[in-house]
Amino acid sequence: MKGKETCIFQVGRHVLHVVGLDGRWVATVDGMLVDGWFTTTSEAWTAGVTEADRLDRSRGETVTGTTGLGLG
């Protein structure tokens, strides 16, 4: 088994975790798993940002930007 990698980002008011294990990547937004798994970090990041945007828009807000918080 290859090592687990984690990237953490601030997306507006949300925290996005992108976690990779054995060549597959998943994303969580505020601790909730985004549906599916991805083959690249960027695909998982995009899915997470899209979900954060969807959550904000459902509340009448918009995502203001992303900030990398480092590796976990």
C-alpha positions as CSV (number, residue, x, y, z in Angstrom):
1,M,0.0,0.0,0.0
2,K,1.3,3.4,-0.9
3,G,1.3,6.2,1.7
4,K,-1.6,8.4,2.4
5,E,-1.3,12.0,1.2
6,T,-3.5,14.9,2.5
7,C,-3.9,18.4,1.2
8,I,-6.0,21.0,3.1
9,F,-7.5,24.1,1.6
10,Q,-9.8,26.9,2.8
11,V,-12.5,27.5,0.2
12,G,-14.5,30.5,1.4
13,R,-16.0,29.5,4.7
14,H,-15.4,25.8,4.0
15,V,-12.5,23.4,4.7
16,L,-11.6,21.1,1.8
17,H,-9.5,18.0,2.4
18,V,-8.1,16.1,-0.6
19,V,-6.8,12.7,0.5
20,G,-5.0,10.2,-1.7
21,L,-4.3,6.5,-1.1
22,D,-3.1,4.0,-3.6
23,G,-3.5,6.3,-6.6
24,R,-7.1,7.2,-5.8
25,W,-8.2,10.6,-4.4
26,V,-11.2,11.7,-2.5
27,A,-12.4,15.1,-1.3
28,T,-14.3,16.1,1.8
29,V,-15.9,19.5,2.4
30,D,-16.5,20.4,6.0
31,G,-16.0,16.7,6.8
32,M,-18.7,15.5,4.3
33,L,-17.4,13.1,1.6
34,V,-17.8,14.4,-2.0
35,D,-19.4,11.6,-4.1
36,G,-16.9,9.5,-6.0
37,W,-13.1,9.0,-6.2
38,F,-10.7,10.6,-8.6
39,T,-7.4,9.6,-10.3
40,T,-5.7,13.0,-9.7
41,T,-5.4,15.6,-7.0
42,S,-6.7,18.3,-9.3
43,E,-9.9,16.3,-10.1
44,A,-10.6,15.8,-6.4
45,W,-9.8,19.5,-5.6
46,T,-12.1,20.6,-8.4
47,A,-14.9,18.4,-7.1
48,G,-14.4,19.8,-3.6
49,V,-14.4,23.4,-4.8
50,T,-17.5,22.7,-6.9
51,E,-19.3,21.3,-3.9
52,A,-18.3,24.2,-1.7
53,D,-19.6,26.6,-4.3
54,R,-22.9,24.6,-4.5
55,L,-23.3,24.8,-0.7
56,D,-22.7,28.5,-0.7
57,R,-25.1,29.2,-3.7
58,S,-27.8,27.2,-1.9
59,R,-27.5,29.7,0.9
60,G,-27.3,32.7,-1.4
61,E,-23.6,33.2,-0.9
62,T,-20.6,32.8,-3.3
63,V,-17.1,31.3,-2.9
64,T,-14.6,34.1,-2.5
65,G,-11.4,32.1,-3.2
66,T,-9.2,29.2,-2.0
67,T,-6.1,29.1,0.2
68,G,-3.8,26.2,0.7
69,L,-3.4,25.4,4.4
70,G,-0.5,22.9,4.0
71,L,-0.1,19.2,4.1
72,G,-1.7,17.2,6.9
